[in-house]
Amino acid sequence: MPLSAPTIARVCRCPLAAVEGNWPRICEALEGVGIRSDLVEVAAAATVAIETARTFRPINEFGGSDYFTEHYEGRTNLGNCKPGDGARYHGRGYVQITGRANYRAMSHVAGCDLEESPEKALDPEVSARILASFFATRRVAEAANVPDWIKVRLRVNGGLNGWKDFKACVDGLLQEVS
């Protein structure tokens, strides 16, 4: 049974209007890449809730220019090769896409040049396509369908930041789909 916006808002403690405005486009994007399932919906809803600080809308990563420079400047594993790349290609969207190389790689699914205009990753339609592609190419959907929630979180976040809140969302949503 597909998740409803009111259920996601209640379980994940997100604003209902934001979930109603964003959840349909996320589901459409998941369907568009052929990975939509009940468990992938649970993973996507919990991920978006946690990665967006429960706003359930595409956001800029928290921090300022100094923070982004300290953490991302010169990171060749992110493709940040020019001065200013750390701040310019900070995290944005539903899954906090980060780094020049990732913005470049996601341009084809976004339908626009994210490397040239990284702020476009904040557009809800673009961000939904990025999320779906990220879930498909990084095998997040595969981990969700097993289900292996630790692997889902690791593949999205690279660590277990926000794990307790993510798992609480997952557990609550699983009760709704079973």
Contact map, one row per residue, 1 for C-alpha under 8 A:
1110000000000000000000000000000000000100000000000000000000000000000000000000000000000000000000000000000000000000000000000000000000000000000000000000000000000000000000000000000011
1111000000000000000000000000000000001100100000000000000000000000000000000000000000000000000000000000000000000000000000000000000000000000000000000000000000000000000000000000000010
1111101100000000000000000000000000000100110000000000000000000000000000000000000000000000000000000000000000000000000000000000000000000000000000000000000000000000000000000000100110
0111111100000000000000000000000000000000000000000000000000000000000000000000000000000000000000000000000000000000000000000000000000000000000000000000000000000000000000000000000000
0011111110000001001100100000000000000000000000000000000000000000000000000000000000000000000000000000000000000000000000000000000000000000000000000000000000000000000000000000000000
0001111111000001001100000000000000000000000000000000000000000000000000000000000000000000000000000000000000000000000000000000000000000000000000000000000000000000000000000000000000
0011111111100000000000000000000000000000000000000000000000000000000000000000000000000000000000000000000000000000000000000000000000000000000000000000000000000000000000000000100100
0011111111111100001000000000000000000000000010000000000000000000000000000000000000000000000000000000000000000000000000000000000000000000000000000000000000000000000000000000100000
0000111111111111001000000000000000000000000000000000000000000000000000000000000000000000000000000000000000000000000000000000000000000000000000000000000000000000000000000000000000
0000011111111101000000000000000000000000000000000000000000000000000000000000000000000000000000000000000000000000000000000000000000000000000000000000000000000000000000000000000000
0000001111111000000000000000000000000000000000000000000000000000000000000000000000000000000000000000000000000000000000000000000000000000000000000000000000000000000000001001100000
0000000111111100000000000000000000000000000001001000010000000000000000000000000000000000000000000000000000000000000000000000000000000000000000000000000000000000000000011001000000
0000000111111110000000000000000000000000000000000000010000000000000000000000000000000000000000000000000000000000000000000000000000000000000000000000000000000000000000000000000000
0000000111011111011000000000000000000000000000001000011100000000000000000000000000000000000000000000000000000000000000000000000000000000000000000000000000000000000000000000000000
0000000010001111111000000000000000000000000000000000011100000000000000000000000000000000000000000000000000000000000000000000000000000000000000000000000000000000000000000000000000
0000110011000111111100000000000000000000000000000000000000000000000000000000000000000000000000000000000000000000000000000000000000000000000000000000000000000000000000000000000000
0000000000000011111110000000000000000000000000000000000000000000000000000000000000000000000000000000000000000000000000000000000000000000000000000000000000000000000000000000000000
0000000000000111111111000000000000000000000000000000001110000000000000000000000000000000000000000000000000000000000000000000000000000000000000000000000000000000000000000000000000
0000110110000111111111100000000000000000000000000000000110000000000000000000000000000000000000000000000000000000000000000000000000000000000000000000000000000000000000000000000000
0000110000000001111111110000000000000000000000000000000000000000000000000000000000000000000000000000000000000000000000000000000000000000000000000000000000000000000000000000000000
0000000000000000111111111000000000000000000000000000000000000000000000000000000000000000000000000000000000000000000000000000000000000000000000000000000000000000000000000000000000
0000000000000000011111111100000000000000000000000000000110000000000000000000000000000000000000000000000000000000000000000001000000000000000000000000000000000000000000000000000000
0000100000000000001111111110000000000000000010000000000000000000000000000000000000000000000000000000000000000000000000000000000000000000000000000000000000000000000000000000000000
0000000000000000000111111111000000000000000000000000000000000000000000000000000000000000000000000000000000000000000000000000000000000000000000000000000000000000000000000000000000
0000000000000000000011111111100000000000000000000000000000000000000000000000000000000000000000000000000000000000000000000001100100000000000000000000000000000000000000000000000000
0000000000000000000001111111110000000000000000000000000000000000000000000000000000000000000000000000000000000000000000000000000110110000000000000000000000000000000000000000000000
0000000000000000000000111111111000010000100000000000000000000000000000000000000000000000000000000000000000000000000000000000000000000000000000000000000000000000000000000000000000
0000000000000000000000011111111100000000000000000000000000000000000000000000000000000000000000000000000000000000000000000000000000000000000000000000000000000000000000000000000000
0000000000000000000000001111111110000000000000000000000000000000000000000000000000000000000000000000000000000000000000000000000110110000000000000000000000000000000000000000000000
0000000000000000000000000111111111110000000000000000000000000000000000000000000000000000000000000000000000000000000000000000000010010000000000000000000000000000000000000000000000
0000000000000000000000000011111111110000000000000000000000000000000000000000000000000000000000000000000000000000000000000000000000000000000000000000000000000000000000000000000000
0000000000000000000000000001111111100000000000000000000000000000000000000000000000000000000000000000000000000000000000000000000000000000000000000000000000000000000000000000000000
0000000000000000000000000000111111110000000000000000000000000000000000000000000000000000000000000000000000000000000000000000000000011001000000000000000000000000000000000000000000
0000000000000000000000000000011111110000000000000000000000000000000000000000000000000000000000000000000000000000000000000000000000000000000000000000000000000000000000000000000000
0000000000000000000000000000011111111001000000000000000000000000000000000000000000000000000000000000000000000000000000000000000000000001000010000000000000000000000000000000000000
0000000000000000000000000010011011111101100000000000000000000000000000000000000000000000000000000000000000000000000000000000000000000000000000000000000000000000000000000000000000
0100000000000000000000000000000000111111100000000000000000000000000000000000000000000000000000000000000000000000000000000000000000000000000000001000000000000000000000000000000000
1110000000000000000000000000000000011111110000000000000000000000000000000000000000000000000000000000000000000000000000000000000000000000000000000000000000000000000000000000000010
0000000000000000000000000000000000001111111000000000000000000000000000000000000000000000000000000000000000000000000000000000000000000000000000011010000000000000000000000000010000
0000000000000000000000000000000000111111111100000000000000000000000000000000000000000000000000000000000000000000000000000000000000000000000010011000000000000000000000000000000000
0110000000000000000000000010000000011111111110000000000000000000000000000000000000000000000000000000000000000000000000000000000000000000000000000000000000000000000000000000000000
0010000000000000000000000000000000000111111111000000000000000000000000000000000000000000000000000000000000000000000000000000000000000000000000000000000000000000000000000100110000
0000000000000000000000000000000000000011111111100000000000000000000000000000000000000000000000000000000000000000000000000000000000000000000010010000100100000000000000000100000000
0000000000000000000000000000000000000001111111110000000000000000000000000000000000000000000000000000000000000000000000000000000000000000000000000000000000000000000000000000000000
0000000100000000000000100000000000000000111111111000000000000000000000000000000000000000000000000000000000000000000000000000000000000000000000000000000000000000000000000000000000
0000000000010000000000000000000000000000011111111100000000000000000000000000000000000000000000000000000000000000000000000000000000000000000000000000000000000000000001101100000000
0000000000000000000000000000000000000000001111111110000000000000000000000000000000000000000001100000000000000000000000000000000000000000000000000000000010010000000001000000000000
0000000000000000000000000000000000000000000111111111010110000000000000000000000000000000000001100000000000000000000000000000000000000000000000000000000000000000000000000000000000
0000000000010100000000000000000000000000000011111111111100000000000000000000000000000000000000000000000000000000000000000000000000000000000000000000000000000000000001000000000000
0000000000000000000000000000000000000000000001111111110000000000000000000000000000000000000000000000000000000000000000000000000000000000000000000000000000000000010011000000000000
0000000000000000000000000000000000000000000000111111110000000000000000000000000000000000000001110000000000000000000000000000000000000000000000000000000000000000000000000000000000
0000000000000000000000000000000000000000000000011111111111100000000000000000000000000000000011100000000000000000000000000000000000000000000000000000000000000000000000000000000000
0000000000000000000000000000000000000000000000001111111100000000000000000000000000000000000000000000000000000000000000000000000000000000000000000000000000000000000000000000000000
0000000000011110000000000000000000000000000000011111111100000000000000000000000000000000000000000000000000000000000000000000000000000000000000000000000000000000000000000000000000
0000000000000110010000000000000000000000000000001001111110000000000000000000000000000000000000000000000000000000000000000000000000000000000000000000000000000000000000000000000000
0000000000000110011001000000000000000000000000011001111111000000000000000000000000000000000001000000000000000000000000000000000000000000000000000000000000000000000000000000000000
0000000000000000011001000000000000000000000000010001001111100000000000000000000000000000000011000000000000000000000000000001000000000000000000000000000000000000000000000000000000
0000000000000000000000000000000000000000000000000001000111110000000000000000000000000000000111000000000000000000000000001111001000000000000000000000000000000000000000000000000000
0000000000000000000000000000000000000000000000000001000011111000000000000000000000000000000111010000000000000000000000000100000000000000000000000000000000000000000000000000000000
0000000000000000000000000000000000000000000000000000000001111100000000000000000000000000011110010000000000000000000000000100000000000000000000000000000000000000000000000000000000
0000000000000000000000000000000000000000000000000000000000111110000000000000000000000000011100010000000000000000000000000000000000000000000000000000000000000000000000000000000000
0000000000000000000000000000000000000000000000000000000000011111000000000000000000000000000000000000000000000000000000000000000000000000000000000000000000000000000000000000000000
0000000000000000000000000000000000000000000000000000000000001111111100000000000000000000000000000000000000000000000000000000000000000000000000000000000000000000000000000000000000
0000000000000000000000000000000000000000000000000000000000000111111100000000000000000010000000000000000000000000000000000000000000000000000000000000000000000000000000000000000000
0000000000000000000000000000000000000000000000000000000000000011111110000000000000000010000000000000000000000000000000000000000000000000000000000000000000000000000000000000000000
0000000000000000000000000000000000000000000000000000000000000011111111000000000000000010000000000000000000000000000000000000000000000000000000000000000000000000000000000000000000
0000000000000000000000000000000000000000000000000000000000000011111111100000000000000000000000000000000000000000000000000000000000000000000000000000000000000000000000000000000000
0000000000000000000000000000000000000000000000000000000000000011111111111000000000000110010000000000000000000000000000000000000000000000000000000000000000000000000000000000000000
0000000000000000000000000000000000000000000000000000000000000000111111111000000000011110000000000000000000000000000000000000000000000000000000000000000000000000000000000000000000
0000000000000000000000000000000000000000000000000000000000000000011111111000000000000100000000000000000000000000000000000000000000000000000000000000000000000000000000000000000000
0000000000000000000000000000000000000000000000000000000000000000001111111000000000000100000000000000000000000000000000000000000000000000000000000000000000000000000000000000000000
0000000000000000000000000000000000000000000000000000000000000000000111111110010100001110010000000010000000000000000000000000000000000000000000000000000000000000000000000000000000
0000000000000000000000000000000000000000000000000000000000000000000111111110000110111110000000000000000000000000000000000000000000000000000000000000000000000000000000000000000000
0000000000000000000000000000000000000000000000000000000000000000000000011111000111101100000000000000000000000000000000000000000000000000000000000000000000000000000000000000000000
0000000000000000000000000000000000000000000000000000000000000000000000011111111110000100000000000000000000000000000000000000000000000000000000000000000000000000000000000000000000
0000000000000000000000000000000000000000000000000000000000000000000000000111111110000000000000000000000000000000000000000000000000000000000000000000000000000000000000000000000000
0000000000000000000000000000000000000000000000000000000000000000000000000011111100000000000000000000000000000000000000000000000000000000000000000000000000000000000000000000000000
0000000000000000000000000000000000000000000000000000000000000000000000010011111100000000000000000111110000000000000000000000000000000000000000000000000000000000000000000000000000
0000000000000000000000000000000000000000000000000000000000000000000000000011111110000000000000000011110000000000000000000000000000000000000000000000000000000000000000000000000000
0000000000000000000000000000000000000000000000000000000000000000000000011111111111001100100000000011100000000000000000000000000000000000000000000000000000000000000000000000000000
0000000000000000000000000000000000000000000000000000000000000000000000001111001111101000000000000000000000000000000000000000000000000000000000000000000000000000000000000000000000
0000000000000000000000000000000000000000000000000000000000000000000000000100000111111000000000000000000000000000000000000000000000000000000000000000000000000000000000000000000000
0000000000000000000000000000000000000000000000000000000000000000000000001100000011111100000000000000000000000000000000000000000000000000000000000000000000000000000000000000000000
0000000000000000000000000000000000000000000000000000000000000000000010001000000001111111000000000000000000000000000000000000000000000000000000000000000000000000000000000000000000
0000000000000000000000000000000000000000000000000000000000000000000010011100000111111111100000000011000000000000000000000000000000000000000000000000000000000000000000000000000000
0000000000000000000000000000000000000000000000000000000000000000000111111110000100111111110000000010000000000000000000000000000000000000000000000000000000000000000000000000000000
0000000000000000000000000000000000000000000000000000000000000001110110011000000000011111110000000000000000000000000000000000000000000000000000000000000000000000000000000000000000
0000000000000000000000000000000000000000000000000000000000000000000000000000000000011111110000000000000000000000000001000000000000000000000000000000000000000000000000000000000000
0000000000000000000000000000000000000000000000000000000000000000000000000000000100001111111000000111001000000000000001000000000000000000000000000000000000000000000000000000000000
0000000000000000000000000000000000000000000000000000000000011000000100010000000000000111111100011110000000000000000000000000000000000000000000000000000000000000000000000000000000
0000000000000000000000000000000000000000000000000000000000011000000000000000000000000000111110111110000000000000000000000000000000000000000000000000000000000000000000000000000000
0000000000000000000000000000000000000000000000000000000001111000000000000000000000000000011111111100000000000000000000101100000000000000000000000000000000000000000000000000000000
0000000000000000000000000000000000000000000000000001000011110000000000000000000000000000001111111000000000000000000000001111001000000000000000000000000000000000000000000000000000
0000000000000000000000000000000000000000000000110011000111100000000000000000000000000000000111110000000000000000000000000000001100100000000000000000000000000000000000000000000000
0000000000000000000000000000000000000000000000110011000000000000000000000000000000000000001111111000000000000000000000000000000001100000000000000000000000010000000000000000000000
0000000000000000000000000000000000000000000000000010000000111000000000000000000000000000011111111100000000000000000000000000000000000000000000000000000000000000000000000000000000
0000000000000000000000000000000000000000000000000000000000000000000000000000000000000000011110111110011000000000000000000000000000000000000000000000000000000000000000000000000000
0000000000000000000000000000000000000000000000000000000000000000000000000000010000000000111100011111011000000000000000000000000000000000000000000000000000000000000000000000000000
0000000000000000000000000000000000000000000000000000000000000000000000010000011100001100111000001111111000000000000000000000000000000000000000000000000000000000000000000000000000
0000000000000000000000000000000000000000000000000000000000000000000000000000011100001000100000000111111100000000001000000000000000000000000000000000000000000000000000000000000000
0000000000000000000000000000000000000000000000000000000000000000000000000000011100000000000000000011111110000000000000000000000000000000000000000000000000000000000000000000000000
0000000000000000000000000000000000000000000000000000000000000000000000000000011000000000000000001111111111000000000000000000000000000000000000000000000000000000000000000000000000
0000000000000000000000000000000000000000000000000000000000000000000000000000000000000000100000001111111111100000011001000000000000000000000000000000000000000000000000000000000000
0000000000000000000000000000000000000000000000000000000000000000000000000000000000000000000000000001111111100000111000000000000000000000000000000000000000000000000000000000000000
0000000000000000000000000000000000000000000000000000000000000000000000000000000000000000000000000000111111110000000000000000000000000000000000000000000000000000000000000000000000
0000000000000000000000000000000000000000000000000000000000000000000000000000000000000000000000000000011111111100010000000000000001000000000000000000000000000000000000000000000000
0000000000000000000000000000000000000000000000000000000000000000000000000000000000000000000000000000001111111111111000000000000000000000000000000000000000000000000000000000000000
0000000000000000000000000000000000000000000000000000000000000000000000000000000000000000000000000000000011111111100000000000000000000000000000000000000000000000000000000000000000
0000000000000000000000000000000000000000000000000000000000000000000000000000000000000000000000000000000001111110000000000000000011001000000000000000000000000000000000000000000000
0000000000000000000000000000000000000000000000000000000000000000000000000000000000000000000000000000000001111111110000001000011011000000000000000000000000000000000000000000000000
0000000000000000000000000000000000000000000000000000000000000000000000000000000000000000000000000000000000111111100000000000010000000000000000000000000000000000000000000000000000
0000000000000000000000000000000000000000000000000000000000000000000000000000000000000000000000000000000000110111110000010000000000000000000000000000000000000000000000000000000000
0000000000000000000000000000000000000000000000000000000000000000000000000000000000000000000000000000000100110111111111000000000000000000000000000000000000000000000000000000000000
0000000000000000000000000000000000000000000000000000000000000000000000000000000000000000000000000000001101100101111111111000000000000000000000000000000000000000000000000000000000
0000000000000000000000000000000000000000000000000000000000000000000000000000000000000000000000000001001100100000111111000000000000000000000000000000000000000000000000000000000000
0000000000000000000000000000000000000000000000000000000000000000000000000000000000000000000000000000000000000000111111000000000000000000000000000000000000000000000000000000000000
0000000000000000000000000000000000000000000000000000000000000000000000000000000000000000000000000000000000000000111111110000000000000000000000000000000000000000000000000000000000
0000000000000000000000000000000000000000000000000000000000000000000000000000000000000001100000000000001000000000111111111000000000000000000000000000000000000000000000000000000000
0000000000000000000000000000000000000000000000000000000000000000000000000000000000000000000100000000000000000000010011111110000000000000000000000000000000000000000000000000000000
0000000000000000000000000000000000000000000000000000000000000000000000000000000000000000000000000000000000000001010011111110010000000000000000000000000000000000000000000000000000
0000000000000000000000000000000000000000000000000000000001000000000000000000000000000000000110000000000000000100010001111111011000000000000000000000000000000000000000000000000000
0000000000000000000000000000000000000000000000000000000001110000000000000000000000000000000110000000000000000000000000111111011000000000000000000000000000000000000000000000000000
0000000000000000000000000000000000000000000000000000000001000000000000000000000000000000000010000000000000000000000000111111111000000000000000000000000000000000000000000000000000
0000000000000000000001001000000000000000000000000000000011000000000000000000000000000000000010000000000000000000000000001111111100000000000000000000000000000000000000000000000000
0000000000000000000000001000000000000000000000000000000000000000000000000000000000000000000000000000000000000000000000000011111110000000000000000000000000000000000000000000000000
0000000000000000000000000000000000000000000000000000000000000000000000000000000000000000000000000000000000000110000000011111111111000000000000000000000000000000000000000000000000
0000000000000000000000000000000000000000000000000000000001000000000000000000000000000000000011000000000000000100000000001111111111100000000000000000000000000000000000000000000000
0000000000000000000000001100100000000000000000000000000000000000000000000000000000000000000001000000000000000000000000000001111111110000000000000000000000000000000000000000000000
0000000000000000000000000100110000000000000000000000000000000000000000000000000000000000000000000000000000001100000000000000111111111000000000000000000000000000000000000000000000
0000000000000000000000000000000000000000000000000000000000000000000000000000000000000000000000100000000001001100000000000000011111111100000000000000000000000000000000000000000000
0000000000000000000000000100100000000000000000000000000000000000000000000000000000000000000001100000000000000000000000000000001111111110000000000000000000000000000000000000000000
0000000000000000000000000100110010000000000000000000000000000000000000000000000000000000000000000000000000000000000000000000000111111111000000000000000000000000000000000000000000
0000000000000000000000000000000010000000000000000000000000000000000000000000000000000000000000000000000000001000000000000000000011111111100000000000000000000000000000000000000000
0000000000000000000000000000000000000000000000000000000000000000000000000000000000000000000000000000000000000000000000000000000001111111111100000000000000000000000000000000000000
0000000000000000000000000000000000000000000000000000000000000000000000000000000000000000000000000000000000000000000000000000000000111111111110000000000000000000000000000000000000
0000000000000000000000000000000010100000000000000000000000000000000000000000000000000000000000000000000000000000000000000000000000011111111111000000000000000000000000000000000000
0000000000000000000000000000000000000000000000000000000000000000000000000000000000000000000000000000000000000000000000000000000000001111111100000000000000000000000000000000000000
0000000000000000000000000000000000000000000000000000000000000000000000000000000000000000000000000000000000000000000000000000000000000111111100000000000000110000000000000000000000
0000000000000000000000000000000000000000000000000000000000000000000000000000000000000000000000000000000000000000000000000000000000000111111111100000000000100000000000000000000000
0000000000000000000000000000000000000000000000000000000000000000000000000000000000000000000000000000000000000000000000000000000000000111111111110000001100110000000000000000000000
0000000000000000000000000000000000100001001000000000000000000000000000000000000000000000000000000000000000000000000000000000000000000011001111111000000100000000000000000000000000
0000000000000000000000000000000000000000000000000000000000000000000000000000000000000000000000000000000000000000000000000000000000000001001111111100000000000000000000000000000000
0000000000000000000000000000000000000000000000000000000000000000000000000000000000000000000000000000000000000000000000000000000000000000001111111111101100000000000000000000000000
0000000000000000000000000000000000000011001000000000000000000000000000000000000000000000000000000000000000000000000000000000000000000000000111111111100100000000000000000000000000
0000000000000000000000000000000000001011000000000000000000000000000000000000000000000000000000000000000000000000000000000000000000000000000011111111000000000000000000000000000000
0000000000000000000000000000000000000000000000000000000000000000000000000000000000000000000000000000000000000000000000000000000000000000000001111111000000000000000000000000000000
0000000000000000000000000000000000000010000000000000000000000000000000000000000000000000000000000000000000000000000000000000000000000000000000111111100000000000000000000000000000
0000000000000000000000000000000000000000000000000000000000000000000000000000000000000000000000000000000000000000000000000000000000000000000000111111111100000000000000000000000000
0000000000000000000000000000000000000000001000000000000000000000000000000000000000000000000000000000000000000000000000000000000000000000000000110011111110000000000000100000000000
0000000000000000000000000000000000000000000000000000000000000000000000000000000000000000000000000000000000000000000000000000000000000000000000000001111111000001000000000000000000
0000000000000000000000000000000000000000000000000000000000000000000000000000000000000000000000000000000000000000000000000000000000000000000100100001111111100000000000000000000000
0000000000000000000000000000000000000000001000000000000000000000000000000000000000000000000000000000000000000000000000000000000000000000000110110001111111110000000000000000000000
0000000000000000000000000000000000000000000000100000000000000000000000000000000000000000000000000000000000000000000000000000000000000000000000000000111111111111001001000000000000
0000000000000000000000000000000000000000000000000000000000000000000000000000000000000000000000000000000000000000000000000000000000000000000000000000011111111111000000000000000000
0000000000000000000000000000000000000000000000000000000000000000000000000000000000000000000000000000000000000000000000000000000000000000011100000000001111111110000000000000000000
0000000000000000000000000000000000000000000000100000000000000000000000000000000000000000000000100000000000000000000000000000000000000000010100000000000111111100000000000000000000
0000000000000000000000000000000000000000000000000000000000000000000000000000000000000000000000000000000000000000000000000000000000000000000000000000000011111111100000000000000000
0000000000000000000000000000000000000000000000000000000000000000000000000000000000000000000000000000000000000000000000000000000000000000000000000000000011111111000000000000000000
0000000000000000000000000000000000000000000000000000000000000000000000000000000000000000000000000000000000000000000000000000000000000000000000000000000011101111100000000000000000
0000000000000000000000000000000000000000000000000000000000000000000000000000000000000000000000000000000000000000000000000000000000000000000000000000010011001111111000000000000000
0000000000000000000000000000000000000000000000000000000000000000000000000000000000000000000000000000000000000000000000000000000000000000000000000000000000001011111000000000000000
0000000000000000000000000000000000000000000000000100000000000000000000000000000000000000000000000000000000000000000000000000000000000000000000000000000000000001111111000000000000
0000000000000000000000000000000000000000000000000000000000000000000000000000000000000000000000000000000000000000000000000000000000000000000000000000000010000001111111100000000000
0000000000000000000000000000000000000000000000000000000000000000000000000000000000000000000000000000000000000000000000000000000000000000000000000000000000000000011111110000000000
0000000000000000000000000000000000000000000000000100000000000000000000000000000000000000000000000000000000000000000000000000000000000000000000000000000000000000011111111000000000
0000000000000000000000000000000000000000000001101100000000000000000000000000000000000000000000000000000000000000000000000000000000000000000000000000000010000000011111111100000000
0000000000000000000000000000000000000000000001000000000000000000000000000000000000000000000000000000000000000000000000000000000000000000000000000000100000000000001111111110000000
0000000000010000000000000000000000000000000000000000000000000000000000000000000000000000000000000000000000000000000000000000000000000000000000000000000000000000000111111111000000
0000000000110000000000000000000000000000000001000000000000000000000000000000000000000000000000000000000000000000000000000000000000000000000000000000000000000000000011111111100000
0000000000000000000000000000000000000000011001000000000000000000000000000000000000000000000000000000000000000000000000000000000000000000000000000000000000000000000001111111110000
0000000000000000000000000000000000000000000000000000000000000000000000000000000000000000000000000000000000000000000000000000000000000000000000000000000000000000000000111111111000
0000000000110000000000000000000000000000000000000000000000000000000000000000000000000000000000000000000000000000000000000000000000000000000000000000000000000000000000011111111100
0010001100100000000000000000000000000000010000000000000000000000000000000000000000000000000000000000000000000000000000000000000000000000000000000000000000000000000000001111111110
0000000000000000000000000000000000000010010000000000000000000000000000000000000000000000000000000000000000000000000000000000000000000000000000000000000000000000000000000111111111
0000000000000000000000000000000000000000000000000000000000000000000000000000000000000000000000000000000000000000000000000000000000000000000000000000000000000000000000000011111111
0010001000000000000000000000000000000000000000000000000000000000000000000000000000000000000000000000000000000000000000000000000000000000000000000000000000000000000000000001111111
1110000000000000000000000000000000000100000000000000000000000000000000000000000000000000000000000000000000000000000000000000000000000000000000000000000000000000000000000000111111
1000000000000000000000000000000000000000000000000000000000000000000000000000000000000000000000000000000000000000000000000000000000000000000000000000000000000000000000000000011111
